[in-house]
């Protein structure tokens, strides 16, 4: 049997390829005829795919999701207007940037009025205008506009609209006017437009959640975790998201996608498909911009409070590490006092280094180095600089050992994507830190491992 997929809806033709003399040349016209007989409205935006296997079905799904993502990345603003008056009813910014919707509405109304009058004189028909898309430029953006029966939908885009976006717009207008028919009628009678639940509907219709900041769900069921662990790519994506959330309050799908692409040599639509599954299963959950802004503000306040609380006890919390205080004291400091102070800082630094408190040790050494430079104590400068370099070497060696061990453990467990991730971190340390020789055999070995593991993932 021949099986078709129509805008994600399945249709069984009912005839095998070998028994159909018209296959495949007449499939599209035959399919359209059958759809019309079933009561479907068929237009030029119809997308039809013949599916020969599960793999092909999966490929189509990936392409559809990739197109959804591309479309929402293209949208900057969505504006709903009253078709009759051209008045703005709803203005939603997808990008977060503000736009004067009233000015835009006036610009659009003027263009539509001109277009309709021109079409009337040319064709003598307005019905055709009501069914078509309007497209024109506004500032540096592209505008896609479509009239419904009562509402005019306007998308402000970076690039021209795709066919799939046009289909989404048509579906949105039809469903929107049916769902909010009473609200639209009340507006025409009273002039009051109630936007309750409309933003949520807009977000769902245009998949805007795909560009929202994301976080992990507070509670993920054991069954869901098991499913994730059985899918190597999903597991890697999930772990990278968790890793990112250690230092940040949210992540974006686009950044996560780019991060995974740097690890594995896979097509972007394949990676996005697995990320999308985590969004659909509510493992990755969108958070609104207000929550993100509030969280960032709270973090800044908490950091300020901590700094204020600990400043009288230790100046090691800040990057300056008390350098500002040293500047004040330098005017009254003699060379004898300077040498004594340097020794005190060096002793504190060495004590901290012995307990593996490398950050504290580094700050003590830098304070000593600052004084040595101010008094031009060349021998001390050389000695302290060497201590700082040795300390940095120890820090990098710890990071390197951890990355290599984590990469090997992941590789042994068959978690190749996370293994590559750790090996890349180790490689970055080896290549960027000057104490390591560029001809270090470990660099070549790691590169070979990464290539081999990528081949295993294909």
C-alpha atoms as one frame of an Amber mdcrd trajectory, in Angstrom:
protein
   0.000   0.000   0.000   1.081   3.589  -0.586   0.931   5.750   2.520   1.113
   9.556   2.447   1.650  12.130   5.168  -0.309  15.341   4.755   0.748  18.161
   7.073   1.466  15.518   9.743  -1.849  13.687   9.086  -1.640  10.172   7.689
  -3.638   9.055   4.642  -3.678   5.472   3.372  -4.135   5.441  -0.402  -5.364
   1.827  -0.310  -3.660   0.814  -3.560  -0.286  -0.910  -3.871   2.359   0.557
  -6.168   2.411  -2.507  -8.447  -1.371  -2.319  -9.031  -1.484   1.409  -9.848
  -0.506   2.261 -13.463  -0.569   5.970 -12.631   1.984   5.723  -9.772   3.809
   8.024  -9.070   3.075  10.701 -11.675  -0.621  11.148 -10.880  -0.412  10.662
  -7.093  -0.731  14.359  -6.237  -3.757  15.037  -8.459  -5.402  11.788  -7.344
  -4.775  12.583  -3.699  -6.196  16.109  -4.028  -9.305  14.695  -5.689  -9.865
  12.198  -2.864  -9.307  14.893  -0.235 -11.904  17.152  -1.867 -14.343  14.250
  -1.909 -13.745  13.876   1.846 -14.514  17.574   2.374 -10.972  18.935   2.724
 -10.073  22.330   1.289  -6.928  21.931  -0.824  -4.698  24.908  -1.705  -1.200
  25.538  -3.059   0.348  25.346   0.434  -0.483  21.641   0.766   2.585  19.579
   1.747   2.561  15.857   0.925   5.274  13.280   1.635   5.293   9.629   0.638
   6.641   7.494   3.456   8.434   4.276   2.547   9.719   3.381   6.004   9.953
   4.353   9.661  13.325   5.990   8.957  11.748   8.187   6.294   8.916   9.038
   8.676  11.486  10.052  11.316  13.364  12.124   8.766  10.175  13.991   7.845
   9.441  14.618  11.537  12.917  16.074  12.008  12.518  18.325   8.982   9.140
  19.572  10.238  10.511  20.371  13.700  13.558  22.066  12.203  11.273  24.220
  10.052   9.187  25.137  13.119  12.349  26.243  14.884  13.602  28.202  11.866
  10.223  29.925  11.543  10.030  31.061  15.159  13.637  32.321  15.029  12.557
  34.447  12.070   9.703  36.182  13.956  10.335  39.488  15.746   6.795  40.725
  16.490   3.235  39.532  16.058   0.509  42.144  15.734  -3.242  41.526  15.616
  -5.387  44.278  14.103  -9.047  44.847  13.451  -9.512  44.236   9.742 -12.163
  46.940   9.307 -10.508  49.858  11.122  -6.864  48.776  11.113  -6.669  49.408
  14.883  -4.061  47.454  16.848  -5.657  44.847  19.117  -2.655  42.896  20.363
   1.094  43.413  20.090   3.435  40.599  21.117   7.224  40.920  20.940   8.938
  37.587  20.336  12.470  39.038  20.345  11.988  41.191  23.452  12.682  44.390
  21.496   9.996  47.077  21.584   8.251  48.388  18.482   5.721  51.183  18.056
   2.708  49.045  17.133   0.413  52.048  16.592   2.836  53.568  14.089   3.207
  50.187  12.400  -0.596  49.719  12.261  -0.975  53.063  10.535   1.742  52.190
   8.045   0.100  48.824   7.296  -3.400  50.292   6.955  -2.128  52.874   4.473
  -0.409  50.185   2.398  -3.439  47.880   2.470  -5.788  50.699   1.451  -3.519
  51.558  -1.466  -3.165  47.888  -2.498  -6.916  47.253  -2.370  -7.808  50.357
  -4.356  -5.197  49.439  -6.951  -6.487  45.873  -7.153 -10.093  47.022  -7.454
  -9.279  49.232 -10.399  -7.259  46.402 -12.004  -9.347  43.349 -11.268 -12.679
  44.695 -10.042 -12.667  42.153  -7.163 -11.900  42.385  -3.448 -12.516  38.691
  -2.686  -9.167  37.728  -4.171  -7.462  40.343  -1.960  -9.091  38.910   1.146
  -7.551  35.491   0.425  -4.006  36.566  -0.414  -0.927  37.356   1.636   0.489
  40.862   1.668   4.247  41.233   1.836   6.284  44.427   2.049   9.244  46.037
   3.810   9.082  48.054   7.035  12.339  49.622   8.195  14.808  46.695   8.076
  12.147  44.006   8.461   9.892  41.933   6.228   6.163  42.052   6.883   3.827
  39.138   6.209   0.164  40.037   6.511  -2.982  37.962   6.139  -6.620  38.956
   6.438  -9.159  36.757   8.176 -12.869  37.428   8.215 -12.601  39.966  11.066
  -8.940  40.037  12.073  -5.731  41.016  10.312  -2.585  39.161  11.383   0.791
  40.786  10.867   4.179  39.112  11.372   7.341  41.233  11.482  10.155  38.997
  10.254  13.901  39.119   9.717  13.657  37.178   6.457  10.868  36.349   4.027
   8.278  33.873   5.255   8.571  30.183   4.434   5.690  28.155   2.988   5.257
  26.402   6.342   4.898  29.774   8.075   2.208  30.792   5.611   0.363  27.561
   6.362   0.649  28.230  10.106  -0.722  31.759   9.616  -3.732  30.474   7.675
  -4.480  27.817  10.294  -4.046  30.313  13.101  -6.495  32.836  11.645  -9.177
  30.246  11.017  -8.899  28.678  14.489  -8.415  32.021  16.270 -11.559  33.598
  14.856 -13.589  30.535  15.795 -12.150  30.325  19.312 -12.352  34.054  20.128
 -15.413  34.899  18.022 -17.327  36.263  21.022 -14.408  38.504  22.074 -14.145
  39.914  18.553 -17.911  40.549  18.409 -17.828  42.347  21.790 -14.998  44.550
  20.543 -16.986  45.596  17.493 -19.940  46.467  19.690 -18.197  48.082  22.677
 -14.675  48.949  21.502 -13.238  46.888  24.395 -10.883  44.041  23.487 -10.263
  41.365  26.130  -6.876  39.682  25.545  -7.243  37.042  28.272  -5.725  33.673
  27.227  -4.715  35.108  23.849  -0.974  35.348  24.537  -0.862  31.689  25.579
  -2.741  30.723  22.411  -0.355  32.800  20.304   2.691  31.160  21.922   1.326
  27.659  21.305   0.254  28.344  17.722   3.616  29.717  16.583   5.809  27.482
  18.817   7.273  30.566  20.471   8.255  28.538  23.534  11.167  27.219  21.441
  12.938  30.573  21.860  12.031  31.040  25.526  14.677  30.657  28.251  14.557
  27.058  29.454  15.119  25.228  32.698  14.660  21.667  33.974  11.351  20.549
  35.434  11.350  20.504  39.242  10.184  16.905  39.203  11.064  14.321  36.542
   9.621  10.830  36.849  11.960   7.797  37.084  10.374   6.417  33.894  11.271
   9.608  32.027  14.843   9.504  33.346  15.115   5.881  32.216  13.904   6.819
  28.722  16.464   9.630  28.550  19.300   7.320  29.649  18.383   4.872  26.896
  18.824   7.568  24.244  22.484   8.574  24.054  21.838  11.925  22.393  19.025
  12.893  24.772  21.181  11.872  27.718  24.017  14.121  26.514  21.655  17.042
  25.913  20.105  16.558  29.361  23.519  16.452  31.078  24.767  19.532  29.213
  21.650  21.431  30.299  22.259  20.415  33.934  25.899  21.453  33.627  24.884
  24.852  32.275  22.344  25.402  35.070  25.054  25.052  37.716  26.258  28.577
  36.912  23.247  30.047  35.086  19.564  30.236  35.914  18.430  29.199  32.419
  19.604  27.993  29.012  18.358  28.494  25.464  17.614  25.757  22.934  19.727
  27.506  20.316  22.816  27.663  22.563  22.320  24.048  23.659  21.996  22.988
  20.022  25.241  24.765  19.088  27.038  23.250  22.091  26.039  19.706  21.103
  27.033  20.365  17.471  30.563  21.174  18.649  30.732  17.810  20.378  29.204
  15.497  17.778  29.354  15.485  14.011  25.599  15.218  13.511  23.083  17.217
  11.506  21.458  20.049  13.431  17.907  18.845  12.717  18.700  15.461  14.283
  19.967  17.122  17.483  17.046  19.549  17.583  14.601  16.637  17.241  15.892
  15.101  20.492  15.856  18.467  22.271  12.272  18.957  21.071  11.277  15.588
  22.568  12.541  16.791  25.961  10.480  19.969  25.582   7.359  18.032  24.570
   7.753  15.635  27.516   8.106  18.652  29.865  11.631  17.718  30.948  12.766
  21.075  29.558  10.276  23.746  30.608  10.099  27.343  29.339  10.340  30.182
  31.852   9.059  33.670  31.130  11.347  36.679  30.809   9.964  38.293  33.965
  11.102  35.291  36.015  14.557  35.406  34.408  14.925  39.138  35.114  13.776
  38.671  38.703  16.190  35.773  39.208  19.131  37.759  37.828  18.247  40.689
  40.070  18.046  38.417  43.127  21.435  36.894  42.290  23.024  40.333  42.020
  21.526  41.361  45.356  22.686  38.117  47.018  26.219  38.576  45.670  26.301
  42.184  46.894  25.077  41.120  50.329  27.755  38.433  50.567  30.482  40.830
  49.543  29.301  43.417  52.061  29.079  40.783  54.802  32.541  39.327  54.314
  34.499  42.426  53.348  35.446  43.355  56.936  36.666  39.787  57.529  38.576
  39.171  54.329  39.332  41.129  51.206  39.909  37.898  49.305  36.327  37.713
  48.065  36.801  40.359  45.370  39.108  40.147  42.387  41.143  43.111  43.652
  41.953  41.109  46.825  42.657  44.223  48.868  44.775  45.897  46.172  42.849
  49.135  46.676  43.805  49.160  50.373  47.432  48.492  49.427  47.418  51.509
  47.120  46.425  53.696  50.037  49.139  52.218  52.312  51.945  52.390  49.745
  52.544  56.129  50.253  53.620  55.537  53.853  55.325  52.157  53.253  59.122
  51.881  53.386  61.164  49.275  51.498  61.715  47.431  54.777  57.981  47.326
  55.469  57.341  46.334  51.863  59.655  43.330  52.103  58.083  42.288  55.391
  54.559  42.576  53.946  55.550  40.583  50.850  56.862  37.768  53.057  53.599
  37.724  55.023  51.525  37.479  51.843  53.777  34.747  50.430  53.501  32.718
  53.647  49.690  32.971  53.571  49.752  31.967  49.923  51.942  28.891  50.509
  49.823  27.795  53.476  46.689  28.085  51.344  48.388  26.215  48.499  49.248
  23.289  50.809  45.562  22.887  51.672  44.656  23.056  47.924  42.923  26.421
  48.454  44.374  27.609  45.155  42.144  30.649  44.666  43.098  32.092  48.035
  46.788  31.327  47.374  46.624  33.063  44.005  45.157  36.229  45.511  47.821
  36.368  48.226  50.576  35.966  45.636  49.082  38.726  43.496  49.009  41.089
  46.449  52.686  40.354  47.095  53.459  40.823  43.392  51.699  44.191  43.336
  53.910  45.553  46.142  57.064  44.129  44.545  56.253  45.868  41.260  55.482
  49.188  42.956  58.903  49.139  44.668  60.629  47.659  41.594  62.004  44.712
  43.567  63.149  42.714  40.534  64.265  39.568  42.347  60.996  39.402  44.263
  59.005  40.007  41.076  60.738  37.050  39.365  60.299  34.779  42.391  56.635
  35.631  42.960  55.799  35.398  39.232  57.240  31.898  39.241  55.051  30.997
  42.233  51.969  32.275  40.390  52.915  30.290  37.265  53.468  27.109  39.279
  50.114  27.601  40.969  48.332  28.046  37.657  49.994  24.855  36.451  48.637
  22.938  39.462  45.126  24.326  38.908  45.157  23.391  35.229  46.562  19.966
  36.015  43.669  19.300  38.400  41.151  20.391  35.750  42.929  18.253  33.145
  43.007  15.141  35.357  39.311  15.504  36.143  38.339  15.983  32.461  40.416
  12.996  31.321  39.067  10.708  34.057  35.471  11.773  33.425  35.938  11.267
  29.679  37.386   7.771  30.155  34.593   6.762  32.533  31.936   7.985  30.101
  33.640   6.145  27.243  33.723   2.879  29.236  29.988   3.240  29.934  29.236
   3.767  26.241  28.230   7.390  26.843  30.223   8.610  23.863  28.765  12.104
  23.586  29.599  13.048  27.170  32.977  11.379  26.713  33.694  13.665  23.741
  32.532  16.644  25.795  35.095  15.940  28.544  37.851  15.098  26.072  37.242
  18.431  24.317  37.632  20.220  27.654  40.907  18.382  28.272  42.085  19.204
  24.748  41.290  22.886  25.273  43.434  22.925  28.442  46.333  21.239  26.667
  46.178  23.518  23.623  45.582  26.834  25.369  47.774  26.642  28.461  51.313
  27.687  27.570  53.114  25.380  29.995  52.149  22.423  27.827  54.153  21.746
  24.695  52.138  21.933  21.467  53.747  18.635  20.432  52.431  16.934  23.592
  51.470  13.403  22.512  48.254  13.650  24.555  46.887  16.277  22.155  47.236
  13.929  19.189  45.828  11.035  21.197  42.764  13.001  22.318  42.023  14.211
  18.786  42.115  10.613  17.535  39.812   9.511  20.357  37.300  12.237  19.547
  37.262  11.296  15.844  36.829   7.608  16.710  33.978   8.288  19.132  32.205
  10.525  16.624  32.317   7.649  14.120  30.694   5.403  16.745  27.801   7.879
  17.095  27.024   8.077  13.363
